Amino acid sequence: MRKVLVLIGCLMLTFTAAAFAQTDLQTDRRDLRQDRRDRRADVKDVKQDTRDIRQDRVDLKSDVAAGDRAGAKADAKDFRQDKKDRRQDVRDVRKDTRDIRQDGRDKRHDRRAARAR
């Protein structure tokens, strides 16, 4: 009788652990999907900043050609600010990409470890 109770207890622990592991995997998968969505939004920001920089460059050249020093000075300030924003956005995208890849590797490692049990 005691062996049967020990066996039932072990089976209950095994199934409980498997259920929690499944929940963790689902949570990790959901987090990874959200991180990818966030990264796509950051990439859109980089593209928009790139378009802004091109437009500022065109405006700056036209102001310099027309001899409008005040306009050129304002455009140069916008140009510098947009370039600074773009550099920050690119850094964020690269960091997010590294984090997403690391999370994916961790998830695959956890899945393999769970299968090996």
N, C-alpha and C positions, 0 to 999 in steps of 0.2 A: 504494500500500500504506500509506503514511504517513497519508493522509487517512482511510482506513478505520480505522486504529488510533486516530486522534484522535477520530473519530466514536464509536467503541465506548467509548472512555474517557469522553467527554462523556455518553453515555447511561448509563453505569454511575454516574457522579457524580449525574446527575439522579435516577435511581431510588433511589439510596442516600439522597439528601437528602429525597426524597418519603417514604421509609420512616421516617426519623427524625422528619419533620414529623408523620406520622400517629401515631407513638408519643407525641409530645409532646401532640398534641390529645387522645389517649385519656387520658393522665395528667391533663391539665387538666380534662377532663370528669369523671373519677373524683374529683378533688380538689373540684370544684364540688359534686358530689353529696354528698360527705362534709360539706362546709361547710353545706349546706342541712339535713342531718340534725342537725348540731350546733345550728343555729339553732332548729330545732323543739324540741329538748330545752331550750334556753334559754327559749323561749316557755312551755313547760310549767312551768318554774321560776317565771316571772313570775306565771302563773295561780295556782300553789300559794301563792306569797307573798301575792297579793291575797286569797285565801281566809283565810290566817292572819291578815292584818290585820283583816279583817272580824270574825273570831272574837275576836281580842284586843280590838277595840273593844266588842263585846257584853259580854265578860267585865269590861272596865274599867267600863262603865256599870252593870253589875249590882253590882259591888263598891262603887262610889261610892254607889249607891242603898241598899245594905245597911249602909253605914257602915264597911266593912272597909278601913281605911287601909293596912294592910300588904299586903293582897291587891291593892288598887288600885295601890300603888307598884310591886309586882312586875309587874302587868299593863301598867303604863305603860312599864316598862323593856322588856318583850317587844315591846310595840307599836312603840316607837322602833327597836328592833333589826330587826324585820320590815320596817319602812318603809325602813330603810337598806339592807337586803338587796335589797328590791324595786327601789330606785333603781339599785343597782349592776347588777342583772339586766337592767333596762330599758336601761341604757347599753350593756351587752354585746350585747343583741339589736340595738340600733340600729347599733352598730359592725359587727356581723356582717352585718347587712343591707346596709350600705354596701359592705363588702368583697365580698360575694357579687355585688352589682350591678356593681361595678367589674371583678371577675373575668369576669363574663359579657360585659361590653363589650369587655374585652381579648381574650377568646376569639373573639367575633364579628369583631373587627378582624383578628386573626391569620388567621381562616378566609378573610376577604375578600382579604387580602394574598396568601394562598397560592393562591387561585383566580385572582388577577390575573396570576400568573406564567406 
